[in-house]
Amino acid sequence: MLLPLVFLLIGSALALSFASIDLSLWSVMTSADQPNALLWPVMAAVSCLPPTLIALTPAVRQVEATAVSTLLGIDFGDQLPGPARTWDQRWRTVTWFWMHLIAGAGAGALVVLGTVFAVSVSVQPFVFDKGDHVADVSWAVVYGDARDLMYPLGALVLVLVAVGALLLIIAVLRSLARPMLGQTVDERIAELDTRTTHLVERTRLARELHDSVGHALSVVVLQAAAARRRLATDPASAESSLSSVEEVANSALAELDEVLGLLRDEERPTAKRPLHDLASLSSLIGAVRGTGLDVETDLRESDLTGLAPVVSREAYRIVQEGLTNAMRHAPGCTATVRIHRRRGRLHIEVANPVAGQGSSSWRRRQGAGGSGLEGMRERCRILGGTADAGAHHGMWVLHAQLPLPASSTKETR
């Protein structure tokens, strides 16, 4: 009860401040004998405009929401309402501000006048002489006997009525605070859409981080191992491998820094994000070959161009995932990359010899788990495609299909 009463008294103080200005102007205009045709419009404007203009200030919404949350105990959910950003929020804040002023003025009148009247009525029968009037009321007379107790009891009833009125005012304010200062249903839906978009984007960036940096680390490990083996017998080849390690590591570091920056700052433009597509396929294959894994390709340049950007990006990631797995589980072997358009879909296949069926590598790959493959399957599903991986005739085959938009469904047979 105490904190809500403080909230009402704040409104009472604000109302008293505005009222003092109004009364001062009223005194000046009436003393100057201004005509009523001018007096009343001016007084109406002076009474209404200052509170309204102040409430239209964006920060008032946040200040009132903080006061409501702290003093009235209103829970606004995840976070307090911030400054008003739309005119709908501003006009709702204006309505609430006026409600705060009116409720505060009423509460102040109840507290001050009710207290004075109750004390006066309670005390006067005991300090006045018999036959005197109580509180200047003609029918309220001091009897000088037990009947005088009705005045203190009446004052107590008045106090209880005033307390009930205050509780009613507080209950009304509490019921209207959230609709007036909080978010509307449309605003909540819009905020949820924005949060969902951010979460989806962060998930996508996390997958980009896994695909690109995971592949780069695999290349670095294999190139470093090759350089160590060749260091004594073929220094030139070892130096070439180390140079490749440096190049891949620098590229991965730059991409890692960019992705982490995007995760920290969601306002950065998406156009700057490091997204590879099939135009970078030759660089990818060249880097893989540098690790000692031979890569054969079965593709046509015409099948790689004119694709929708999202299809080209996901196709690149699928090839990258397949070659990364080949480097990890079948080093020194030959991997084959096939990309073709057929019947309105882009078919991507990466195949390499499997390790022995009793090896740990075989057991790991039979599980077909891992965040890379699962992430690839999910991205394909989102685009309406499919992805699968498994052993087939002594080869580990990663195969994916992505649907092509009508504008890029040129077929090859």
Disulfide bonds with the S-S distance in Angstrom:
none
